[in-house]
Amino acid sequence: MLGGGSFTAQNKVLPGAYINFVNAASAASMMGTRGTVAVPMVLDWGTEKNVIEMTAEDFSKNSLEVFGYSYDDPKMLPVRELFRNMTKGIFYRLNGGAKASNDFCTAKYSGERGNSLMTVISKHVDDESKFDVITLLGGKEIEIQTVTAATELKENRYVSFKKDATLAETAGTSLTGGSNGDEVSGEEYSGFLEKIESRSFQILCCPAKEEQVKALFSAFTKRMREENGIKFQTVVHQYTAADYEGVISVENEAAEDSAGLVYWVAGAEAACAVNKTVENMVYDGEYTVKAEYTQLQLTDGIKAGKLFFHKVGDEIRVLMDINTLVNYTDEKGEDFSNNQTVRVLDQIGNDIAAIFNNRYLGKIPNDDAGRVSLWNDIVSYVKQMAGIRAIEAVESKKIKVEKGQTKRSVVVNLPVEPINCMSQLYMTVVVQ
């Protein structure tokens, strides 16, 4: 099947016709892709304390093997919420635990899901000297091997067989003893944050309900943005104490899981194009959203930096696309509380850093010609951002690329004015 549809950046993989109908020029390939979320989870199955990257297609095909459940299982609701919008997930299993086992095999991974595994052994129809060894998960056949002894059995995706076992016919022997381990703590979350420092993503999702874990994620976000120059935002539940443009606090609760809406918001924010907003976006997830607020509660909540869902007729929509920044300074005014503004600035910062690192770092001399080349690339990039109406047009002469204080450094001065989508209408109707 060929690719097709519209595009924001020229980063498609499949051959095909990608056509936009717009008035302004389209973005070019220097613009980085969006749509990736990093998220830690407590899971019943899977590799422990290790990063796994999955696309939406991977999830639909390999959910059973990776998570222990098919993609449509109720247990996979949080992951489905993420994939409503995101294109790639960076998953990390926080918990360990015990592996389920029986007389014939041991579950490949620890966790409660291992208790849903079963071994069925029967005589082979055509050769009674052989056995058919069947592995089932949740009552469904996963694999069958025909052998004469346990030593011939090969490990599959779900169990490791015990080579010293004595095979005998059995109607079904369940694996038991699988557990999810002790409740995860800040230490496990810290381990996750260490693992993803070198990864690229737009949104970090914090599903934890503990205040100390939310504070940990907030501090990590600020450190990575301010000290390392790695720009992303973090979605948490009910943590406006962050008071920071890099942290988005979802206020609403879901009936099924009080903090469950962080998954959908994380996916939506990650996938939101640099020239778009999630404001007024319809919630199309599976959670039951609690959205009974008065106008006064919504107004006060917005002033406090809370991202709300609210009811519009029969639909649940995002009220405003805001973050937790409420105490403004001369350096960071009210505009920085708007996620579309932050998204534009983060995109520019990440993209220009990528241009420099890939094309200039250690390759181009820091002389007039080298700096002019960098200036040309930045001017071209800024024109493309203006072309998709993410920023106002910038006069080329106002962009400066100059020699720094050392022979190895360059200084870039780039004035930009992000464009926001329309949000408020003030109209006066004059009756004649």
C-alpha positions in Angstrom: 0.0 0.0 0.0 1.4 3.4 -0.9 1.5 6.3 1.5 -0.7 9.3 1.1 -2.4 12.2 2.9 -1.2 15.6 4.1 2.1 16.5 5.8 3.6 19.1 8.1 7.3 18.1 7.5 8.8 16.1 4.7 9.6 13.1 6.8 7.3 10.3 5.4 8.7 6.8 4.9 6.4 5.1 2.4 6.4 6.1 -1.3 3.3 8.0 -2.3 1.7 11.4 -2.9 1.5 13.7 0.1 -0.3 16.8 -0.8 -1.3 19.9 1.2 -3.7 22.6 0.1 -2.4 25.7 1.7 -1.7 29.3 1.0 1.8 29.4 2.5 4.9 27.3 1.8 5.2 23.9 3.4 7.8 22.9 6.0 11.1 21.3 4.9 12.9 18.3 6.2 15.0 20.3 8.7 12.0 20.2 11.0 12.1 17.4 13.5 9.2 14.9 13.8 6.8 14.9 16.7 4.6 12.3 18.3 6.9 10.4 20.8 6.0 9.9 24.5 8.3 8.3 27.2 6.3 6.6 29.9 7.0 4.3 32.9 4.4 1.7 33.8 3.7 -0.9 36.4 3.0 -4.0 34.2 1.9 -7.6 34.7 4.4 -8.9 32.1 7.4 -7.9 30.1 11.1 -7.2 30.3 12.0 -5.5 33.6 13.5 -2.1 33.9 14.4 -1.9 30.3 13.3 0.6 27.5 11.1 -0.7 24.8 10.2 1.5 21.8 6.9 0.8 19.9 4.9 2.3 17.1 1.2 2.1 16.8 1.6 -0.7 14.3 4.0 -2.6 16.7 1.4 -2.3 19.5 -1.4 -3.7 17.4 0.8 -6.6 16.2 3.0 -7.4 19.2 1.0 -6.3 22.2 0.5 -9.8 23.5 4.2 -10.7 23.4 5.4 -7.4 24.8 2.7 -6.6 27.4 1.1 -10.1 27.9 -2.3 -8.9 26.7 -3.8 -8.3 23.3 -4.2 -4.7 22.3 -8.0 -4.7 22.9 -7.7 -6.1 26.4 -9.0 -3.8 29.3 -5.5 -4.0 30.8 -4.2 -2.2 27.8 -6.5 0.9 28.2 -3.6 3.2 29.2 -1.5 2.2 26.2 -4.5 2.6 23.9 -5.1 6.1 25.3 -1.5 7.0 24.4 -1.8 5.7 20.9 -5.0 7.6 20.2 -2.6 10.4 19.1 1.1 9.5 19.6 3.1 7.8 16.9 5.8 6.2 19.0 6.0 5.2 22.7 9.1 4.7 24.8 7.9 2.3 27.4 9.6 1.1 30.6 8.5 -1.5 33.1 9.1 -0.2 36.6 8.3 -3.3 38.6 10.0 -6.7 39.0 8.5 -9.6 40.9 8.4 -13.4 40.7 8.1 -15.7 37.7 5.3 -18.2 37.5 6.2 -21.8 36.9 5.0 -25.4 36.9 6.7 -28.8 36.7 7.5 -28.3 33.1 8.4 -24.7 32.5 9.0 -21.2 33.9 7.5 -18.0 32.6 9.8 -15.9 30.6 9.0 -12.8 32.6 8.0 -12.0 36.1 4.5 -10.8 36.9 0.9 -11.8 37.5 0.2 -12.5 33.9 2.4 -15.5 34.0 -0.3 -17.2 36.1 -2.5 -17.2 33.0 0.0 -19.6 31.3 -0.7 -23.3 31.1 1.1 -26.4 29.7 -1.0 -29.1 28.1 0.8 -32.4 27.2 -0.7 -35.2 25.1 0.5 -38.2 23.1 1.2 -37.4 19.5 -1.6 -38.8 17.2 0.7 -40.5 14.7 3.5 -41.6 17.1 2.8 -42.5 20.7 6.5 -42.3 21.5 6.3 -38.6 21.1 4.4 -35.8 23.0 2.7 -32.7 21.9 3.6 -30.0 24.3 1.2 -27.0 24.0 1.7 -23.6 25.7 -1.5 -21.6 26.3 -2.0 -18.1 27.5 -5.4 -17.0 28.8 -6.8 -20.3 27.4 -5.5 -19.6 23.9 -2.9 -21.8 22.2 0.4 -19.9 21.7 2.7 -22.7 20.5 2.9 -26.5 20.1 6.1 -28.6 20.0 6.3 -32.3 19.2 9.2 -34.0 21.1 10.2 -37.3 22.6 11.7 -35.8 25.8 11.9 -32.5 27.6 15.5 -32.0 26.6 14.3 -31.4 23.0 11.9 -28.5 24.0 13.0 -25.1 22.9 12.3 -21.8 24.7 9.4 -19.8 23.2 8.3 -16.2 23.6 6.5 -16.9 26.9 8.2 -19.8 28.7 11.5 -21.5 29.3 11.2 -25.3 29.6 12.8 -27.4 32.3 15.1 -29.8 30.5 15.1 -32.2 33.5 11.3 -32.6 33.5 9.6 -35.9 32.9 6.9 -35.5 30.2 3.6 -37.1 30.9 0.1 -36.6 29.6 -1.8 -33.8 31.4 -5.1 -32.1 30.7 -3.5 -28.8 31.7 -1.0 -27.7 34.3 -1.2 -24.0 35.2 1.8 -21.9 36.0 1.6 -20.4 39.5 3.5 -18.1 41.8 3.8 -15.1 39.4 3.7 -11.7 41.1 4.2 -8.0 40.3 6.6 -7.5 43.2 6.6 -4.8 45.8 5.0 -1.4 45.3 7.3 0.7 43.2 9.1 3.7 44.8 11.0 6.8 43.8 14.1 4.7 43.2 12.4 2.8 40.4 11.2 6.0 38.8 14.7 7.5 39.1 16.0 4.4 37.3 13.6 5.1 34.5 14.6 8.8 34.2 18.3 7.8 34.0 17.5 5.4 31.1 15.7 8.0 29.0 18.2 10.8 29.3 19.7 9.9 26.0 16.4 9.3 24.2 14.5 11.7 22.0 10.8 12.5 22.8 8.4 15.4 23.0 6.4 14.4 26.1 7.4 12.7 29.3 4.3 11.1 30.9 4.2 10.7 34.7 1.3 8.4 35.7 2.2 8.4 39.4 -0.1 9.6 42.1 2.5 10.2 44.7 3.5 13.8 45.3 7.2 13.0 45.7 7.3 11.2 42.3 5.6 14.2 40.6 8.2 16.5 42.2 11.0 14.1 41.0 9.7 14.3 37.4 9.2 18.1 37.6 12.8 18.6 38.8 14.1 16.2 36.1 12.2 18.2 33.4 13.6 21.5 34.6 17.2 20.2 34.8 17.1 18.7 31.3 15.5 21.8 29.8 17.6 24.4 31.6 21.0 22.7 32.1 21.1 20.2 29.2 19.1 22.2 26.6 16.9 19.1 25.9 13.4 20.5 25.3 10.3 18.4 26.2 7.3 18.8 28.4 6.0 16.5 31.2 2.4 15.6 31.8 1.4 15.0 35.4 -1.8 14.7 37.3 -2.8 17.5 39.7 0.6 19.0 40.3 0.5 22.7 39.7 3.2 23.2 42.4 5.6 22.8 39.5 4.9 26.4 38.3 7.0 25.7 35.2 6.4 25.9 31.5 7.8 22.4 31.0 5.1 20.8 33.2 1.5 20.3 32.3 -0.9 19.4 35.1 -4.1 17.6 34.1 -6.8 18.5 36.7 -9.7 16.1 35.8 -10.1 12.6 37.2 -11.4 9.6 35.4 -13.9 7.3 37.0 -11.8 4.2 36.2 -8.4 5.6 37.3 -8.1 9.0 39.0 -4.9 9.9 37.1 -5.7 8.0 33.9 -6.2 11.1 31.7 -2.5 11.8 31.7 -2.1 9.1 29.0 -4.4 10.7 26.5 -3.1 14.2 27.2 0.5 13.0 26.8 -0.2 11.5 23.5 -2.2 14.5 22.2 0.5 17.0 23.3 3.3 14.9 21.8 1.6 14.5 18.4 0.3 18.1 18.2 1.9 19.9 15.3 4.1 22.8 16.0 1.6 25.2 14.3 -1.4 23.7 16.1 -2.9 23.4 19.6 -4.9 20.8 21.6 -7.2 23.6 22.8 -10.8 22.6 22.2 -9.7 19.2 21.0 -12.4 16.5 21.5 -11.5 13.7 24.0 -12.0 10.5 22.0 -10.6 8.1 24.6 -12.2 5.3 26.7 -12.1 6.8 30.2 -15.2 8.3 31.8 -14.1 11.9 32.4 -15.3 13.7 35.4 -16.0 17.2 34.1 -18.6 18.8 36.3 -17.2 22.3 37.0 -18.7 25.7 37.4 -17.5 28.7 35.3 -15.9 30.1 38.4 -14.0 26.8 39.1 -12.7 26.8 35.5 -11.6 30.4 35.7 -9.8 30.0 39.0 -8.3 26.7 37.8 -6.9 28.3 34.6 -5.3 31.0 36.7 -3.7 28.3 38.8 -2.2 26.6 35.8 -4.6 23.6 35.5 -5.4 21.9 32.2 -9.1 21.1 32.2 -11.4 19.0 30.2 -14.9 20.5 30.1 -18.3 19.4 28.7 -19.6 21.0 25.5 -23.0 19.5 24.7 -22.4 15.7 24.6 -18.6 16.1 24.0 -15.7 16.4 26.4 -13.1 18.9 25.1 -9.8 20.4 26.3 -10.6 23.9 27.7 -7.2 25.5 27.2 -3.8 24.2 26.2 -1.8 25.6 29.2 1.0 24.5 31.5 1.7 25.2 35.2 3.6 28.4 34.8 1.7 31.1 36.7 4.4 33.3 38.3 5.7 35.3 35.5 9.0 37.1 35.2 10.7 39.6 32.8 12.3 36.6 31.1 9.2 34.4 31.0 5.9 36.3 30.7 2.4 35.0 30.3 3.0 33.7 26.8 5.1 31.0 28.3 2.1 29.5 30.0 0.6 28.7 26.6 1.7 25.2 25.3 1.6 26.2 21.7 4.2 28.9 22.4 6.4 26.5 24.3 6.0 23.9 21.5 7.2 26.4 18.9 10.2 27.5 21.0 11.1 24.0 21.9 10.9 22.9 18.2 13.1 25.8 17.2 15.6 25.0 19.9 15.8 21.3 19.2 15.9 21.7 15.4 18.6 24.4 15.3 20.7 22.3 17.8 20.3 19.3 15.4 21.3 21.5 12.4 24.4 22.6 14.3 25.3 19.2 15.7 24.8 17.3 12.4 26.3 19.8 10.0 28.7 22.1 11.8 30.0 20.6 15.0 33.6 19.4 14.4 33.2 19.8 10.6 33.0 23.5 9.6 35.7 26.1 10.4 34.6 29.0 12.7 35.5 31.7 10.2 33.3 34.2 8.3 32.4 31.7 5.6 31.4 29.0 8.2 29.3 31.5 10.1 27.6 32.7 7.0 26.8 29.1 6.1 25.2 28.6 9.5 23.3 31.9 9.2 21.9 30.7 5.8 20.7 27.4 7.3 19.0 29.3 10.2 17.4 31.8 7.9 16.1 29.0 5.7 14.7 27.2 8.7 13.0 30.3 10.1 11.4 30.9 6.7 10.0 27.4 6.8 8.6 27.9 10.3 7.0 31.1 9.1 5.7 29.3 6.0 3.6 27.0 8.1 2.4 29.9 10.3 4.1 28.7 13.4 5.9 32.1 13.8 5.7 35.6 12.4 8.0 36.3 9.5 11.5 37.4 10.6 13.6 39.8 8.7 16.8 38.0 7.7 19.0 40.9 8.7 17.7 40.7 12.3 19.2 37.2 12.6 22.8 37.4 13.8 25.5 34.6 13.8 28.7 36.0 15.4 32.0 34.7 16.7 31.9 33.8 20.4 34.3 34.6 23.2 36.5 31.6 22.1 37.8 30.5 18.8 35.5 27.5 18.9 32.2 29.2 19.8 29.5 31.0 17.8 26.7 33.1 19.2 23.3 33.2 17.5 20.7 35.9 18.2 17.3 34.9 16.8 14.2 37.0 17.4 11.0 35.0 16.9 7.3 35.7 17.6 5.3 32.5 17.9 1.8 32.5 16.5 -1.1 31.1 18.5 -4.4 29.7 17.2 -7.4 31.9 17.8 -8.9 31.4 21.2 -11.1 34.4 22.1 -13.6 36.4 20.0 -14.5 39.9 21.0 -17.2 41.3 18.8 -19.4 44.4 18.9 -22.6 44.3 17.0 -24.0 47.7 16.2 -27.7 47.8 15.6 -28.7 50.6 13.3 
